[in-house]
Amino acid sequence: MSRNPLRIAGNLWRRFLDGPRWMRESHGLGFVFKYYRSPTLKLLFWAMAWYERLFSRPMRLLFIVIPMFAFFSMFTLNSPAVPVFLFLLVLLAVDLLVGLVFRPRLEVERELPPRVKCGTAFDVNYRIRNLRRLPAADLLVDPNIELPELRRVKGFRYCSVPGRAETSFVLPLKPFKRGVFSIPQGLAESSFPFNLFKHSVLFGRKCSLIVHPASRELRNLFPRDGGVLPRLSARSVPRPGDSMDFYGCRMYRPGDSPRKIHWRATARYRIPIIKEYQQEHVSHAAVLLDTYVPRTQLAAGTLRALFSLSESLLKARTNLTFEAAVSLAASIAETLTATSYHVDLLAVGDRITRFPSTGEPDRGCDPLLDELATASTSARDAFAGKQAAAIAEDALESGTVFVILTRWDAAAKAFLGSLHDRGSQIVPVLVSEHVPAAELPDDLRVITPEAVLKGGDLPL
């Protein structure tokens, strides 16, 4: 079967525009390629990627030193630069030949968790197998996994693998920003013997890492109700629980307590049978996150991002008040999921996501945190106009409505009033650096961004 040359050329062109898989584009190039994929910039990026992959930092320095000695060696053979120039050439030749002889052939497996939490360190597991009889020396595994938002905890680590041997190690990383980040293809490189030329092996695939917002359980989320456990919301449905009234039997599932085994039924059917008791109730809730930021503030943040260096770009594009609001929304979602609540609606600005209930206790809130990981500010006010009425109608179907605000103005006041008029059970929270001078409702809780981001129990 003959291949279509046009299709092959098109695939190669798309592969060229995608860039090297073992490197991550810098913030500036990523910002440009988001709107326009320039072939010229991609060519420069490919050249830079191969330059960094083939030559070490000492070798890049020699690229400046060697031409200088070569220039002074051309005038006279008695020049002291001649032996130095010849020594450097012999050094380069020996390093290149020995490196080619000991060039590694490896099988590397990388185990990366799909989801992690911002500010919490996690481990990346590596398993390396040497396919050659010669040892693989001075190996640096995955040097490009470190990103501006993802840093190593213990720095770089070199290792050596004997011939036909296998080794494994753990690399701890710590994320400093939420979001979905692209992890480049793995690279294991050896600079043996003199750390001049690098010989590398690619492994794994380019993948994505979801970083959830920093969150924790809020033990004082319901302090006005007198305890840790929340009250039942206006809407609740039954679910199998552990109360005293017998409910029925079912087959054994991994994790069930042996105390619940129905021995007579187990002996009769010859399979483990578990007793269930009278149904408890699971309450429903909705979480609404305010994402409105005026256009002037968005424009100022974009300008700071454009004219900032790569080292300070992460701070330049961070809105601390909004990040604190997202972290608070994630903490509320985790606390509700850990208790007798099911969050069936999450509104991030005008983006509404529903999470249908299965009638069973929630095992986690990863879908909720996945949505919050990609939350961003918007110049469109979702709490004003027709969109606000649609969000209020959807939230009315849930029992308790948690509203996280980042401003207190006429639109926010009118939106809370519309929820009150519809009879919703509301828990409003305002995340702000300063307490507004205007009169606030009695049920509105005000908290500063610093109190949310520093950790610990929140003063709600």
Secondary structure, DSSP 8 states (H G I E B T S, - for coil): ----HHHHHHHHHHHHHH--TTS---HHHHHHHTT---HHHHHHHHHHHHHHHHB-HHHHHHHHHHHHHHHHHTT-TT-THHHHHHHHHHHHHHHHHHHHHT---EEEEEE--SEEETT--EEEEEEEEE-SSS-EEEEEE-GGG-BTTEEESS---EEEE-TT-EEEEEEEEEE-S-EEEEE--EEEEE-TTTSSB-EEEEES--EEEEEE------TTSSGGGTSSS----SSEEEEEEEEEEEEEEEE--TT--GGGB-HHHHHHHTS-EEEEEEEEEEEEEEEEE--B--HHHHHHHHHHHHTS-TTTHHHHT--HHHHHHHHHHHHHHHHHHHTTEEEEEEEETTEEEE----SS-----HHHHHHHHT---BSS-TTSSHHHHHHHHHHHTSSEEEEEES--SHHHHHHHHHHHHTT-EEEEEEE-SS--SS---TT-EEE-HHHHHT-S----
